[in-house]
């Protein structure tokens, strides 16, 4: 397991403070702040992931619990609305996101906004978020929206339009939270249910139907 580079501005000051306190023999305070530093570092952990899903399958972009399955507005270049899998990330979940499919990044757009609780239905439209749209080799468009929550401080996406990415590659992270939406066309069969636990880059969540329009 490794850790995202975005952890450094949060963990380094705490680590330095713990060392200074230890040097002044403030042992209890040093260990307390050191423990906080370790807990913060765990927010940025990047575990190894491996999936056995087939090439026509979509894997979870985020780690957490499925909050709901519903519909979402169309992506640019796609006619009609889309199926949506909404995943809620608690403070104990892995906070990095991975590509659900292989393909080309055709859109990578940040939208500033509020920070209401991520479990609220309106969070996806009013909160700070980053939308990434991937185009598969067969032309299908798959959307991933990283949504900040009440505690989350910032959404980070490392992808730019034109990038080529493989399924399971790192996309970015949400600092300290909070929700990830996956949007996909109707000719994909949803394999998960509300309440299911997901592991990013590993859990198979949908599969291309044998008969598609």
Secondary structure, DSSP 8 states (H G I E B T S, - for coil): -EE-GGGHHHHHHHHHHHHHHHHTT-HHHHHHHHHHHHHHHHHTEE--------TTEEE-SS-EEEEEEEEE---TT--S-EEEEEEE--TTS--EEE-SS-EEEEEEEEE--B---TTSTTHHHHB-EEEEEEE-TTS-EEEEEEE--SS--EEEE---TT-EE-TT-EEEEEET--EEEEEE-TTEEE---TT-EE-TTTSEEEEE-SS--
